[in-house]
Amino acid sequence: MLAFVVVSHGDFAKGVVSSSYMIFGPQQKVQTVTFDLDEGPAELTQKLTAAVATFDDNDEVLFLVDLWGGSPFNAASRIVAEHTNRMGLITGLNLPMLIEAYTVRDKPINEVIAHLEETGKIGIKHLELLKDSEEDELL
């Protein structure tokens, strides 16, 4: 089973995981790591390493990170670079992406990453309301 480390600036990771559990139910092998204002890169790396250590040594691990190029991304990418055979990273974390990750966690990590890139994009939509005159034309 694919393990997840959900990483963000501030408490976003905790909130999105909590919301995902409300919708999909509690999940095994999910860790959250937050990068707080009073922390530096060394503390963040320690927290990420500790999160990974909670998983089995042979688990594939996917980091789901909020933002490309930020400190959480940089710290996680260094860990992934040392374990490319069993770890990956994707950014743009959102709730639809996380929920979808739970449904495909039995697949190889490379397939999951490709799938989640598409799911993340599909999860972004806008509501377009019709004006009264447009609605009448449809009838």
N, C-alpha and C positions, 0 to 999 in steps of 0.2 A: 504494500500500500504506500502510495506517495505521501510523504510528510510535507507540511507547509510551515514556513516561517513568514508571518505577515508583519511587515515592517513599515513604520511611518514616522514622520515628524509629528511630535505630540501624540495625543491619545487616539488619533484616527484609527490605528490598527486595532486597538481594543474595541472601539465602537463598531467597526465594520464586522469584526468577528462575532461580537455579541448579537448584532442584527442578523447575521447569517445563521446563528444558532436558533434565533426566534423563528426563522423561516424554514430552515432545513433540518434543525435538530442538532444537538451536540455532536461534535466530531472528535475522533481520536487523532493524535499526532498533528496537532495544530498549536503552534506557539506564536505569541505576539511579542514584538519588541518595539518599544517606543524610544525615540531620540528626543530627549528633553533639553530645554533651554540651557540648563546648567551643566550639561555634559559635553565632553569632547569626543573626538573620534576613537580614542583608546577605550573609553567606557562603553561606547556603542559596540565596538568590536568584541569586547568581553561579553556583553549581553547577547550578541549574535552567536558567539561560540558556545555560550552556556545553553542557548535555545537548541542549537544543533545537537549538543551532547545529550539531550533528553531522548533523542531518537536512537534506534538501533544502528550499529555501524554499517550495515548493508542497506539501509533505507535510502531510496532516492529522495532528495530534498529540493523543494522548489521554494525560492524566496519570492514572495509577492510584495512588491515595493511600491510606495506611493508615487515617487517622482524620479525621473531619469536625471542623473547627474548630481543629486543631492548627497548629503553625508550618508544616509541610510543605503542608498544605491552604491556609493563608493565602498563602504565597509563590507557590504554583502558581496559585491562583485569580487573583492579580493579573496574572500572565502571560497566562492564558486570557482575562481581561477585555480585554486589549489586542489579542487575535487571535480574537475570537468566530467569525469566518468559517471558521476552520480548526483550532480547538483546543477541547478539552473536558476535563472532569475528572469522575472518579467516585471515591467513597471506599468503604471497607469491603473493601479489597484482600484477596483470599484466593487460594489456589492454583487451585481450580476456575474462578474468575473469570478469572484470567490465562490459563490454558490455553484456555478458551473464546474469549478475546479473539484468540488466534492463529488460531482457525478462522474468524473472521468479519472479519478485518482488511481484506478486499477490499470491504466494504460502506461506505456513508457513515457518518460519525462519529456522527450523531444516532441512526441505527438501531443501531449498535454499543452506544452508551451504554444505550439502552432494553433491549437484549438482555442486557447484562451485569448490569444491576440485577436482572433476574429470575434469571439464572444464579447470581449471588452468594447470593441467598436460597435457591435450591434446593440449593446446596452445603453448607448447614448442616442437618445431620440428627443424630438421636440413635439409638443402638442400643438396642433394647428386646428384652431376652431374656425368654423364657417360663420360668416356673417349672415344675418337673417335673409338678405336678398340672395345670397349664394345658395342657401338652404332651400329656398323656394324654387330656384332653377333646377335643383336636383329632383324635386318632386314632380 
